C-alpha cells in the first residue's frame, strides 16, 4: 500500500495543469450508455475512479479506449445490465449507471454503492425519482433492481435533508431523456458538473432546459447519438492548488481554471488574505503573509463546496485567530480532524461544526488518510509543516487527483511515493 513522505517548508512556485473534472466525467461516462454510436470524451482525467467506471462500462457492453486525456466509448452489446458489487463497491458514482440502464434497456440491477467513509449518503432520492417515472424498484440480495418497459415523464422533487442531490439529479435527468413526455425536476442540483452533463446530453440529441438552476425540464426523445465533448476543468483540484500556494506562501499559476465556477471559494480565499487573479485563460494564486481567520459553512452550489472543506480547514490551522467551519452537506465529514491534531493543530469538533484555533506551525508526523479530500488536506498539511510527514493509505488520493505528487514536485515540493 503506497504512502507519501513529504519534506515540509518548501515554497511552491510555478505552473500547474488542471485536469478535467472528475465529478463531471463520471456521470458523462455513465450517460454514454444511452448513445447509439461512439462518444469521444476529451480532457478526461486519468484517475482511479474513472478507471473503475470504465471497467464497469466494459462489463455492461461498452468498449472503451484511452489515448492521453481522451476516452472513447461505444456500446456494442446490451445483454448485461448487472453492475456487480465487486466493481460498484469501489466508487459511489457507480450508481449513475442506474438511470441510463433502465431508460435504455428497460432493466437495471445495480449493487448498493460504496465510496469514501464520510457519513451516510442514501440513494433513496434517486429511487423515488425513477419510481415517479414508472420504474418498479426492488432490493434483491443487496442490489437495486429497477425495471420498466418505457419510462414516463413526471414532475419530480429531488430535495433531501441536506439540500439537492448531485448524483440524484444526474441519474433522473439521464433517465428522463428517453422517457415518454416531459419531466420536470424541482430542487435540482445546480453544480457546474450537472450543467456539463446536461450540455453533453443535449449534444447527443436530448432536450434539456434550465440546467444550472433549481428547475430542470427534460422533453423525452426517441434516441440519442454519439458525440464529441470536452469536460469542464476540475474546480476542486484548482481550489486545492490555490490553498497549496497559500499554505506554502507560494505562487502557483493554474491553466484551464473556470473562476466563474469557484466564486464562493475565491471569495473566501480573498477574505483571508490569499490573492487570486485571472491569468492567461486560467488563474494565479499567491500569498506572502499570515492569513486571517474566518467562518465558513459548506452548502450546495453556488455555496462553498464540501469537497474543499478539509483543505480549507488545514489552511485555517495556520490562521491568526479562531475560525468556525460548519459542514451542512455531510455532517460526519471530519475524519481528518484527528490526523491534523497529530500534527499539532488545535481543532475542537462540536457536532457538524469545527472550531479551529490558529497556531504558528504544524509539525510533521505520521498520519493516515481516511478519504479522498482528507488525503488532499493531509498533503497540504505536510507541505506547510515543519519536518517530515508520512501519509499512509494514499490510494484514496489517486481517486480524485492525477499524479498530484508529480505536479507538486514540479513546482518545488518534496514528495516521495513509496510502498509502505
VENZI-V971192 format. One record per helix or strand of 3 or more residues. SS is the DSSP state (A for helix, B for strand). FROM is the first residue (numbers start at 0). TO is the last residue. If there is no record, write none. Layout:
# VENZI-V971192
SS_FROM_TO ; SS_FROM_TO
This chain:
# VENZI-V971192
B_1_6 ; B_12_16 ; A_21_33 ; B_38_41 ; A_47_58 ; B_61_66 ; B_69_74 ; A_84_87 ; A_91_104 ; B_106_110 ; A_123_131 ; B_135_139 ; B_142_146 ; B_154_156 ; A_165_175 ; B_181_185 ; A_191_202 ; B_206_208 ; B_214_218 ; B_227_229 ; A_234_246 ; B_250_254 ; A_258_260 ; A_262_270 ; B_274_278 ; B_281_285 ; B_294_297 ; A_305_315 ; B_321_325 ; A_335_341 ; B_345_349 ; B_352_356 ; B_365_367 ; A_371_383 ; B_387_391 ; A_393_398 ; A_403_408 ; B_414_418
